[in-house]
Amino acid sequence: MRVDKWLSAVNVVKRRTIATDMLKSGVVLINDMKAKASKDVKLGDKITIEYLKGAKHYEVLQIPTTKTIPKSQKEDYVKELS
């Protein structure tokens, strides 16, 4: 699954267009390398989003098979690292 789709599907960002803009701006890293929107996400990948107030780190636990998942199931797909 593309990283922009994954970010919106697992409710890390609200909309896919926001995820795409973040990727174009270069604030999203996959395994410490800048990612493009078309980059595929794999299990175990470490995703970092560099916000103005600091970075957030996530680990990919699962790839969703649907367009979106319920917010209550977010923990099954993504783990927020400290």
N, CA, C and O atoms as CSV, one atom per row, in Angstrom:
chain,resi,resn,atom,element,x,y,z
A,1,MET,N,N,0.840,-1.178,0.000
A,1,MET,CA,C,0.000,0.000,0.000
A,1,MET,C,C,0.886,1.242,0.000
A,1,MET,O,O,1.913,1.289,0.678
A,2,ARG,N,N,0.477,2.238,-0.765
A,2,ARG,CA,C,1.219,3.499,-0.830
A,2,ARG,C,C,1.209,4.186,0.534
A,2,ARG,O,O,0.250,4.061,1.295
A,3,VAL,N,N,2.278,4.908,0.833
A,3,VAL,CA,C,2.401,5.543,2.146
A,3,VAL,C,C,1.328,6.611,2.358
A,3,VAL,O,O,0.836,6.763,3.476
A,4,ASP,N,N,0.955,7.353,1.317
A,4,ASP,CA,C,-0.082,8.367,1.506
A,4,ASP,C,C,-1.436,7.723,1.816
A,4,ASP,O,O,-2.191,8.238,2.640
A,5,LYS,N,N,-1.742,6.613,1.166
A,5,LYS,CA,C,-2.982,5.882,1.463
A,5,LYS,C,C,-2.938,5.308,2.875
A,5,LYS,O,O,-3.930,5.364,3.602
A,6,TRP,N,N,-1.790,4.759,3.263
A,6,TRP,CA,C,-1.658,4.142,4.578
A,6,TRP,C,C,-1.847,5.169,5.692
A,6,TRP,O,O,-2.547,4.903,6.669
A,7,LEU,N,N,-1.223,6.344,5.549
A,7,LEU,CA,C,-1.339,7.381,6.576
A,7,LEU,C,C,-2.787,7.792,6.793
A,7,LEU,O,O,-3.199,8.007,7.933
A,8,SER,N,N,-3.569,7.904,5.722
A,8,SER,CA,C,-4.969,8.287,5.886
A,8,SER,C,C,-5.838,7.100,6.305
A,8,SER,O,O,-6.793,7.282,7.060
A,9,ALA,N,N,-5.533,5.902,5.839
A,9,ALA,CA,C,-6.347,4.726,6.170
A,9,ALA,C,C,-6.282,4.377,7.652
A,9,ALA,O,O,-7.283,3.960,8.235
A,10,VAL,N,N,-5.110,4.544,8.266
A,10,VAL,CA,C,-4.965,4.182,9.681
A,10,VAL,C,C,-5.141,5.381,10.610
A,10,VAL,O,O,-4.808,5.315,11.794
A,11,ASN,N,N,-5.670,6.478,10.060
A,11,ASN,CA,C,-6.031,7.661,10.848
A,11,ASN,C,C,-4.848,8.374,11.497
A,11,ASN,O,O,-4.990,8.941,12.581
A,12,VAL,N,N,-3.692,8.354,10.854
A,12,VAL,CA,C,-2.564,9.160,11.324
A,12,VAL,C,C,-2.782,10.607,10.890
A,12,VAL,O,O,-2.522,11.537,11.654
A,13,VAL,N,N,-3.264,10.791,9.653
A,13,VAL,CA,C,-3.679,12.111,9.167
A,13,VAL,C,C,-5.141,12.005,8.736
A,13,VAL,O,O,-5.643,10.914,8.466
A,14,LYS,N,N,-5.819,13.160,8.676
A,14,LYS,CA,C,-7.258,13.140,8.407
A,14,LYS,C,C,-7.607,12.821,6.954
A,14,LYS,O,O,-8.559,12.086,6.693
A,15,ARG,N,N,-6.843,13.368,6.010
A,15,ARG,CA,C,-7.165,13.165,4.602
A,15,ARG,C,C,-5.917,12.795,3.814
A,15,ARG,O,O,-4.798,13.156,4.179
A,16,ARG,N,N,-6.136,12.068,2.727
A,16,ARG,CA,C,-5.019,11.641,1.882
A,16,ARG,C,C,-4.322,12.834,1.245
A,16,ARG,O,O,-3.109,12.792,1.039
A,17,THR,N,N,-5.056,13.893,0.928
A,17,THR,CA,C,-4.425,15.066,0.325
A,17,THR,C,C,-3.449,15.718,1.299
A,17,THR,O,O,-2.415,16.243,0.886
A,18,ILE,N,N,-3.772,15.687,2.580
A,18,ILE,CA,C,-2.847,16.212,3.590
A,18,ILE,C,C,-1.588,15.353,3.622
A,18,ILE,O,O,-0.476,15.876,3.683
A,19,ALA,N,N,-1.764,14.041,3.580
A,19,ALA,CA,C,-0.616,13.135,3.575
A,19,ALA,C,C,0.257,13.376,2.353
A,19,ALA,O,O,1.483,13.381,2.458
A,20,THR,N,N,-0.358,13.574,1.204
A,20,THR,CA,C,0.396,13.831,-0.027
A,20,THR,C,C,1.176,15.135,0.080
A,20,THR,O,O,2.337,15.200,-0.323
A,21,ASP,N,N,0.541,16.179,0.625
A,21,ASP,CA,C,1.239,17.461,0.800
A,21,ASP,C,C,2.417,17.321,1.759
A,21,ASP,O,O,3.475,17.910,1.534
A,22,MET,N,N,2.241,16.549,2.821
A,22,MET,CA,C,3.332,16.339,3.775
A,22,MET,C,C,4.500,15.612,3.110
A,22,MET,O,O,5.663,15.934,3.351
A,23,LEU,N,N,4.180,14.639,2.280
A,23,LEU,CA,C,5.229,13.895,1.577
A,23,LEU,C,C,5.959,14.794,0.584
A,23,LEU,O,O,7.181,14.706,0.457
A,24,LYS,N,N,5.228,15.661,-0.124
A,24,LYS,CA,C,5.859,16.589,-1.067
A,24,LYS,C,C,6.766,17.580,-0.348
A,24,LYS,O,O,7.789,17.998,-0.890
A,25,SER,N,N,6.386,17.959,0.880
A,25,SER,CA,C,7.186,18.901,1.667
A,25,SER,C,C,8.431,18.251,2.267
A,25,SER,O,O,9.327,18.948,2.745
A,26,GLY,N,N,8.490,16.926,2.244
A,26,GLY,CA,C,9.668,16.226,2.754
A,26,GLY,C,C,9.704,16.052,4.258
A,26,GLY,O,O,10.781,15.887,4.831
A,27,VAL,N,N,8.539,16.085,4.918
A,27,VAL,CA,C,8.525,15.932,6.380
A,27,VAL,C,C,8.201,14.507,6.815
A,27,VAL,O,O,8.158,14.217,8.011
A,28,VAL,N,N,7.973,13.610,5.844
A,28,VAL,CA,C,7.690,12.214,6.165
A,28,VAL,C,C,8.897,11.368,5.780
A,28,VAL,O,O,9.372,11.416,4.645
A,29,LEU,N,N,9.383,10.592,6.745
A,29,LEU,CA,C,10.526,9.710,6.520
A,29,LEU,C,C,10.103,8.268,6.753
A,29,LEU,O,O,9.365,7.973,7.693
A,30,ILE,N,N,10.569,7.383,5.901
A,30,ILE,CA,C,10.368,5.947,6.108
A,30,ILE,C,C,11.746,5.346,6.315
A,30,ILE,O,O,12.606,5.426,5.437
A,31,ASN,N,N,11.953,4.746,7.471
A,31,ASN,CA,C,13.243,4.171,7.836
A,31,ASN,C,C,14.361,5.196,7.649
A,31,ASN,O,O,15.413,4.891,7.087
A,32,ASP,N,N,14.113,6.425,8.134
A,32,ASP,CA,C,15.069,7.536,8.124
A,32,ASP,C,C,15.458,8.028,6.731
A,32,ASP,O,O,16.508,8.650,6.568
A,33,MET,N,N,14.625,7.755,5.728
A,33,MET,CA,C,14.857,8.271,4.381
A,33,MET,C,C,13.601,8.999,3.915
A,33,MET,O,O,12.490,8.513,4.126
A,34,LYS,N,N,13.770,10.169,3.278
A,34,LYS,CA,C,12.611,10.918,2.785
A,34,LYS,C,C,11.835,10.062,1.800
A,34,LYS,O,O,12.408,9.374,0.956
A,35,ALA,N,N,10.501,10.124,1.932
A,35,ALA,CA,C,9.641,9.259,1.125
A,35,ALA,C,C,8.821,10.078,0.143
A,35,ALA,O,O,8.505,11.242,0.390
A,36,LYS,N,N,8.484,9.452,-0.970
A,36,LYS,CA,C,7.541,10.013,-1.926
A,36,LYS,C,C,6.195,9.343,-1.677
A,36,LYS,O,O,6.124,8.292,-1.040
A,37,ALA,N,N,5.127,9.958,-2.183
A,37,ALA,CA,C,3.772,9.444,-1.953
A,37,ALA,C,C,3.582,8.034,-2.511
A,37,ALA,O,O,2.768,7.268,-1.994
A,38,SER,N,N,4.315,7.693,-3.545
A,38,SER,CA,C,4.152,6.386,-4.177
A,38,SER,C,C,4.931,5.272,-3.492
A,38,SER,O,O,4.800,4.111,-3.879
A,39,LYS,N,N,5.730,5.591,-2.493
A,39,LYS,CA,C,6.536,4.585,-1.788
A,39,LYS,C,C,5.622,3.582,-1.096
A,39,LYS,O,O,4.664,3.976,-0.430
A,40,ASP,N,N,5.900,2.314,-1.242
A,40,ASP,CA,C,5.098,1.278,-0.598
A,40,ASP,C,C,5.529,1.087,0.850
A,40,ASP,O,O,6.715,1.134,1.176
A,41,VAL,N,N,4.535,0.870,1.710
A,41,VAL,CA,C,4.777,0.621,3.131
A,41,VAL,C,C,4.771,-0.879,3.345
A,41,VAL,O,O,3.929,-1.593,2.800
A,42,LYS,N,N,5.728,-1.358,4.151
A,42,LYS,CA,C,5.812,-2.778,4.465
A,42,LYS,C,C,5.726,-2.960,5.985
A,42,LYS,O,O,5.961,-2.019,6.743
A,43,LEU,N,N,5.392,-4.155,6.416
A,43,LEU,CA,C,5.323,-4.445,7.844
A,43,LEU,C,C,6.671,-4.173,8.493
A,43,LEU,O,O,7.715,-4.538,7.953
A,44,GLY,N,N,6.644,-3.531,9.650
A,44,GLY,CA,C,7.866,-3.253,10.382
A,44,GLY,C,C,8.541,-1.938,10.017
A,44,GLY,O,O,9.505,-1.549,10.676
A,45,ASP,N,N,8.067,-1.243,8.989
A,45,ASP,CA,C,8.654,0.047,8.616
A,45,ASP,C,C,8.469,1.057,9.737
A,45,ASP,O,O,7.449,1.059,10.426
A,46,LYS,N,N,9.469,1.914,9.911
A,46,LYS,CA,C,9.406,3.010,10.879
A,46,LYS,C,C,9.126,4.292,10.118
A,46,LYS,O,O,9.902,4.680,9.244
A,47,ILE,N,N,8.022,4.954,10.444
A,47,ILE,CA,C,7.626,6.187,9.770
A,47,ILE,C,C,7.766,7.337,10.753
A,47,ILE,O,O,7.261,7.272,11.874
A,48,THR,N,N,8.449,8.381,10.329
A,48,THR,CA,C,8.639,9.582,11.140
A,48,THR,C,C,7.995,10.754,10.428
A,48,THR,O,O,8.202,10.959,9.232
A,49,ILE,N,N,7.203,11.529,11.182
A,49,ILE,CA,C,6.606,12.752,10.658
A,49,ILE,C,C,7.173,13.900,11.478
A,49,ILE,O,O,7.013,13.945,12.697
A,50,GLU,N,N,7.835,14.823,10.799
A,50,GLU,CA,C,8.484,15.950,11.476
A,50,GLU,C,C,7.535,17.149,11.503
A,50,GLU,O,O,7.398,17.872,10.515
A,51,TYR,N,N,6.883,17.346,12.656
A,51,TYR,CA,C,6.010,18.501,12.854
A,51,TYR,C,C,6.845,19.665,13.381
A,51,TYR,O,O,7.996,19.478,13.775
A,52,LEU,N,N,6.269,20.858,13.388
A,52,LEU,CA,C,6.985,22.031,13.897
A,52,LEU,C,C,7.308,21.888,15.388
A,52,LEU,O,O,8.348,22.359,15.849
A,53,LYS,N,N,6.418,21.241,16.132
A,53,LYS,CA,C,6.620,21.087,17.577
A,53,LYS,C,C,7.407,19.830,17.932
A,53,LYS,O,O,7.546,19.510,19.112
A,54,GLY,N,N,7.911,19.129,16.961
A,54,GLY,CA,C,8.681,17.912,17.219
A,54,GLY,C,C,8.229,16.782,16.314
A,54,GLY,O,O,7.207,16.882,15.636
A,55,ALA,N,N,8.990,15.722,16.313
A,55,ALA,CA,C,8.711,14.592,15.432
A,55,ALA,C,C,7.883,13.532,16.150
A,55,ALA,O,O,7.980,13.356,17.364
A,56,LYS,N,N,7.063,12.830,15.360
A,56,LYS,CA,C,6.324,11.674,15.867
A,56,LYS,C,C,6.793,10.463,15.082
A,56,LYS,O,O,7.009,10.528,13.872
A,57,HIS,N,N,6.946,9.365,15.789
A,57,HIS,CA,C,7.458,8.137,15.191
A,57,HIS,C,C,6.398,7.047,15.285
A,57,HIS,O,O,5.748,6.879,16.317
A,58,TYR,N,N,6.238,6.312,14.190
A,58,TYR,CA,C,5.252,5.244,14.126
A,58,TYR,C,C,5.896,3.987,13.565
A,58,TYR,O,O,6.871,4.054,12.817
A,59,GLU,N,N,5.334,2.829,13.939
A,59,GLU,CA,C,5.759,1.555,13.374
A,59,GLU,C,C,4.556,0.906,12.703
A,59,GLU,O,O,3.460,0.897,13.262
A,60,VAL,N,N,4.760,0.363,11.505
A,60,VAL,CA,C,3.694,-0.287,10.753
A,60,VAL,C,C,3.511,-1.700,11.306
A,60,VAL,O,O,4.438,-2.510,11.269
A,61,LEU,N,N,2.312,-1.994,11.822
A,61,LEU,CA,C,2.023,-3.319,12.351
A,61,LEU,C,C,1.236,-4.171,11.363
A,61,LEU,O,O,1.440,-5.382,11.278
A,62,GLN,N,N,0.326,-3.527,10.608
A,62,GLN,CA,C,-0.485,-4.226,9.614
A,62,GLN,C,C,-0.770,-3.282,8.458
A,62,GLN,O,O,-0.688,-2.061,8.590
A,63,ILE,N,N,-1.106,-3.875,7.327
A,63,ILE,CA,C,-1.539,-3.114,6.164
A,63,ILE,C,C,-3.049,-3.321,6.040
A,63,ILE,O,O,-3.499,-4.457,5.890
A,64,PRO,N,N,-3.841,-2.243,6.100
A,64,PRO,CA,C,-5.299,-2.421,5.994
A,64,PRO,C,C,-5.716,-2.868,4.599
A,64,PRO,O,O,-5.083,-2.516,3.604
A,65,THR,N,N,-6.787,-3.646,4.543
A,65,THR,CA,C,-7.302,-4.111,3.255
A,65,THR,C,C,-8.447,-3.243,2.762
A,65,THR,O,O,-8.888,-3.386,1.621
A,66,THR,N,N,-8.935,-2.342,3.614
A,66,THR,CA,C,-10.027,-1.446,3.237
A,66,THR,C,C,-9.506,-0.014,3.155
A,66,THR,O,O,-8.378,0.273,3.553
A,67,LYS,N,N,-10.352,0.885,2.628
A,67,LYS,CA,C,-9.945,2.277,2.452
A,67,LYS,C,C,-9.673,2.954,3.786
A,67,LYS,O,O,-8.710,3.712,3.908
A,68,THR,N,N,-10.497,2.694,4.779
A,68,THR,CA,C,-10.290,3.247,6.120
A,68,THR,C,C,-10.607,2.170,7.150
A,68,THR,O,O,-11.284,1.183,6.863
A,69,ILE,N,N,-10.098,2.393,8.351
A,69,ILE,CA,C,-10.388,1.491,9.458
A,69,ILE,C,C,-11.065,2.302,10.557
A,69,ILE,O,O,-10.899,3.521,10.609
A,70,PRO,N,N,-11.825,1.650,11.437
A,70,PRO,CA,C,-12.394,2.383,12.575
A,70,PRO,C,C,-11.288,2.889,13.494
A,70,PRO,O,O,-10.270,2.221,13.678
A,71,LYS,N,N,-11.491,4.070,14.068
A,71,LYS,CA,C,-10.474,4.640,14.954
A,71,LYS,C,C,-10.187,3.736,16.142
A,71,LYS,O,O,-9.084,3.762,16.689
A,72,SER,N,N,-11.166,2.938,16.544
A,72,SER,CA,C,-10.970,2.032,17.678
A,72,SER,C,C,-9.974,0.915,17.356
A,72,SER,O,O,-9.439,0.289,18.270
A,73,GLN,N,N,-9.718,0.658,16.069
A,73,GLN,CA,C,-8.784,-0.399,15.670
A,73,GLN,C,C,-7.415,0.138,15.261
A,73,GLN,O,O,-6.585,-0.617,14.754
A,74,LYS,N,N,-7.170,1.421,15.472
A,74,LYS,CA,C,-5.909,2.038,15.052
A,74,LYS,C,C,-4.696,1.324,15.658
A,74,LYS,O,O,-3.679,1.155,14.985
A,75,GLU,N,N,-4.798,0.908,16.915
A,75,GLU,CA,C,-3.672,0.270,17.600
A,75,GLU,C,C,-3.269,-1.061,16.963
A,75,GLU,O,O,-2.141,-1.519,17.148
A,76,ASP,N,N,-4.186,-1.685,16.213
A,76,ASP,CA,C,-3.862,-2.933,15.536
A,76,ASP,C,C,-3.001,-2.718,14.298
A,76,ASP,O,O,-2.333,-3.645,13.840
A,77,TYR,N,N,-3.010,-1.502,13.752
A,77,TYR,CA,C,-2.320,-1.211,12.497
A,77,TYR,C,C,-1.065,-0.361,12.670
A,77,TYR,O,O,-0.132,-0.465,11.874
A,78,VAL,N,N,-1.037,0.471,13.695
A,78,VAL,CA,C,0.089,1.381,13.864
A,78,VAL,C,C,0.421,1.467,15.350
A,78,VAL,O,O,-0.464,1.471,16.206
A,79,LYS,N,N,1.723,1.535,15.634
A,79,LYS,CA,C,2.206,1.694,17.006
A,79,LYS,C,C,2.975,3.004,17.072
A,79,LYS,O,O,3.920,3.218,16.312
A,80,GLU,N,N,2.566,3.884,17.988
A,80,GLU,CA,C,3.265,5.142,18.144
A,80,GLU,C,C,4.465,4.921,19.067
A,80,GLU,O,O,4.318,4.478,20.206
A,81,LEU,N,N,5.645,5.235,18.555
A,81,LEU,CA,C,6.879,5.057,19.317
A,81,LEU,C,C,7.228,6.351,20.022
A,81,LEU,O,O,6.821,7.429,19.588
A,82,SER,N,N,7.976,6.251,21.105
A,82,SER,CA,C,8.334,7.472,21.846
A,82,SER,C,C,9.578,8.131,21.289
A,82,SER,O,O,10.010,9.165,21.799
